[in-house]
Amino acid sequence: MSYNFQYTEDAERGEFVKNVGIELRALDHLMMRRLEGQMRSSQGEIITGTNLWIIAYLMRRGEDAVYQRDLEMEFGITRSTASKVLQLMEQKELIRRENAQHDGRMRTLHLTERAREIAGALRQEGENIDQCLTEGFSEQEIATFLKCLKQMKQNLLRKER
């Protein structure tokens, strides 16, 4: 069974129609604008959204070995995109890559001290954004929403194969 993901926002004022993809993109844009506005390095350099997400991911993984392919899977990005982003992050001294002990062809990703400092501020701002996003929702509503997002990601990944 196929569902139409469009809805009418205000039928009384006219057929103003949006779709899930547009709404998710708009929400992502608002979150990134707020996050990037708060996350400036000590030199005033803006750390971009993608860099911030990768820093946060590496912090969450702690001491676990993380490889480029892990980022590709987590963020749904291509190998070439991940490679370019990681190269730029190395140039900005946000990460370093080291040869994996078990396989010399693979390289593990590690945060630099500079990135760890950024991560502390990022964690706090991320919590602030999450609190703002979930304000007025019950725990059950949030759990349902997260379940829906997970299913949407799985749907898209399944279609890519």
SVG drawing of the C-alpha trace seen along z (x, -y; Angstrom):
<svg xmlns="http://www.w3.org/2000/svg" viewBox="-12 -36 62 43">
<polyline fill="none" stroke="black" stroke-width="0.4" points="0.0,0.0 1.3,-3.4 0.7,-6.5 0.7,-10.1 3.0,-12.0 1.5,-15.3 -0.7,-17.2 -2.7,-20.4 -1.3,-22.8 -4.3,-25.1 -7.3,-24.0 -9.3,-27.0 -6.8,-29.5 -6.1,-27.6 -4.4,-24.4 -0.9,-25.1 0.7,-21.7 4.1,-20.5 5.8,-17.1 7.9,-15.2 11.2,-15.7 10.8,-19.5 9.9,-19.7 12.9,-17.6 15.2,-19.6 13.8,-22.9 14.2,-21.6 17.8,-20.5 18.6,-23.9 17.2,-25.7 19.2,-23.4 22.4,-23.8 22.0,-27.6 21.6,-27.7 24.5,-25.3 26.9,-27.0 26.0,-30.3 27.0,-29.1 30.1,-27.1 32.9,-29.4 36.5,-28.5 38.7,-30.8 40.0,-32.3 36.4,-33.2 36.4,-30.4 33.0,-28.8 33.0,-25.0 30.6,-23.7 27.6,-21.5 29.1,-18.4 32.3,-18.8 30.2,-19.3 28.2,-16.1 31.4,-14.1 33.0,-15.6 29.9,-14.7 29.8,-11.1 33.5,-10.5 32.9,-11.8 30.0,-9.4 32.1,-6.5 34.7,-7.2 37.7,-4.9 36.0,-2.6 37.9,-2.3 36.1,-4.4 36.8,-4.2 35.7,-6.3 33.2,-3.6 31.5,-4.1 30.9,-7.7 29.6,-6.8 27.0,-4.4 26.1,-6.7 25.5,-9.8 24.4,-8.2 27.2,-9.8 29.3,-8.5 32.9,-7.4 34.2,-10.4 32.2,-12.9 33.5,-11.3 37.1,-11.4 36.9,-15.1 35.3,-16.1 37.9,-14.1 40.8,-15.7 39.5,-19.1 39.0,-18.2 42.7,-17.1 43.7,-20.4 41.7,-22.3 43.4,-20.1 40.1,-18.7 41.0,-15.0 44.0,-12.8 44.1,-9.5 46.2,-6.6 46.9,-3.2 44.7,-0.5 46.7,2.1 44.9,5.0 44.9,3.8 47.5,1.3 45.1,0.4 42.5,-1.0 42.9,-4.2 41.2,-5.0 39.9,-8.4 40.8,-10.4 39.8,-13.8 42.5,-16.3 42.7,-18.3 41.2,-21.2 38.2,-19.2 37.7,-17.9 37.4,-21.5 34.9,-22.2 33.0,-19.0 32.4,-20.2 30.6,-23.3 28.9,-21.2 27.5,-18.8 25.9,-21.7 24.5,-23.4 23.2,-20.0 21.4,-19.4 19.9,-22.9 18.6,-22.2 17.2,-18.9 15.4,-20.4 14.0,-23.1 12.9,-20.6 11.1,-18.3 9.4,-21.0 5.7,-20.2 6.0,-16.6 5.5,-13.6 8.1,-10.9 5.8,-8.6 5.4,-11.1 9.2,-11.5 9.7,-7.8 7.2,-7.4 8.8,-10.2 12.2,-8.6 10.8,-5.3 9.3,-7.0 12.6,-8.6 14.4,-5.3 11.9,-3.7 12.3,-6.5 16.0,-6.1 15.7,-2.3 13.2,-2.9 15.6,-5.1 18.6,-2.9 16.6,0.1 15.8,-1.8 19.5,-2.5 20.4,1.1"/>
</svg>
